[in-house]
Amino acid sequence: MSHGIGKGDAVFTTNFSFFATAEVISLVGATPIFVDIDEDTFNLNYKLLDLEINRVKKEGNLNPKCIIAVDLFGLPAEYNKISKIAKKNNLLLIEDAAQSFGATYDDKKTCSFGDIAATSFYPAKPFGCYGDGGAIFTNDSKIAEICRSIRVHGQGTDKYDNIRVGINSRLDTIQAAVLINKFEIFDEELRLRNLIAKKYTTLLMDYVKTPYIPNNCKSSWAQYSIIIENREPMIEKLNNNKIPTAIFYKIPFNKNPIFNSNGNYAISNKVSKKILSLPMHPYLNENDIKKIADLFKN
Ligand SMILES: *Cc1c(COP(=O)(O)O)cnc(C)c1O
């Protein structure tokens, strides 16, 4: 909204994320162009991104305007590569860091990549409040000013001076109070999540495909997601032992009738059938991790 992206514009993003990533593109009237993912990181495949941009340019029906990269499950996208592609093609780069607050890429924190980043404080995210909330990050003071205005119904100099069409996107004071306090323990929670992920991987690597974290990245572990053949019996077994599981995401964007995109999405289609997320939070104890691993072992 701050850049006036809308009808006739193409926005490139991953085919495999939470609905909101694609939803915002359609919400402003632009056309989402979905790109398949890397099989190991589950993030946007930058080589295919380059191809898709060239294809849309060649076809000439849409104006390529923007890339939205997602840091899925807390793992940063390939920003070295994606930033270069954005620059080369003169595209805005937005980082969807809803799941990756606290993660790093080349020792640089997420929410600092591209032109604008956004995170979510929804309770299930690594840095969650007790309701709804989120934040936008940018170094561009002009865009920051526009975002502040959009946030409060397109506010101008005062409450009843409305200078553009905006939305209601205020952060409740009560949620800010929760976040200020949780921020003090956030680094410790991040350390604990990393420790738990390490334990999971040690215990599970012989039975399933455990998460791949490139050397230049640290994940914030919004989810611990494995790849498992024939997941249904394992889900049943875990649930019978009172261990909750979740599937992120069962339906890649190309298969959602709202978007109905035809193209080659072999990897996201395959991953969506085999992925499974296990319990992940900073206070998961050693016994629980072992109990979960034993069920896989058996
Ligand atoms: C949760 C999530 C969002 C949306 O966050 P809200 O706070 O619900 O607006 C967007 N993108 C991704 C990848 C998410 O996981």
PDBQT file of the ligand as one rigid body, heavy atoms in Angstrom, charges set to zero:
ROOT
HETATM    1  C1  LIG A 301       1.484 -15.532  10.647  1.00  0.00    +0.000 C 
HETATM    2  C2  LIG A 301       1.995 -15.145   9.315  1.00  0.00    +0.000 A 
HETATM    3  C3  LIG A 301       1.564 -13.979   8.671  1.00  0.00    +0.000 A 
HETATM    4  C4  LIG A 301       0.442 -13.109   9.175  1.00  0.00    +0.000 C 
HETATM    5  O1  LIG A 301       0.573 -12.605  10.427  1.00  0.00    +0.000 OA
HETATM    6  P1  LIG A 301      -0.682 -11.876  11.108  1.00  0.00    +0.000 P 
HETATM    7  O2  LIG A 301      -0.162 -11.370  12.399  1.00  0.00    +0.000 OA
HETATM    8  O3  LIG A 301      -1.766 -12.900  11.242  1.00  0.00    +0.000 OA
HETATM    9  O4  LIG A 301      -1.071 -10.791  10.169  1.00  0.00    +0.000 OA
HETATM   10  C5  LIG A 301       2.133 -13.641   7.455  1.00  0.00    +0.000 A 
HETATM   11  N1  LIG A 301       3.088 -14.412   6.891  1.00  0.00    +0.000 NA
HETATM   12  C6  LIG A 301       3.521 -15.539   7.481  1.00  0.00    +0.000 A 
HETATM   13  C7  LIG A 301       4.593 -16.336   6.795  1.00  0.00    +0.000 C 
HETATM   14  C8  LIG A 301       2.982 -15.956   8.704  1.00  0.00    +0.000 A 
HETATM   15  O5  LIG A 301       3.408 -17.090   9.260  1.00  0.00    +0.000 OA
ENDROOT
TORSDOF 0
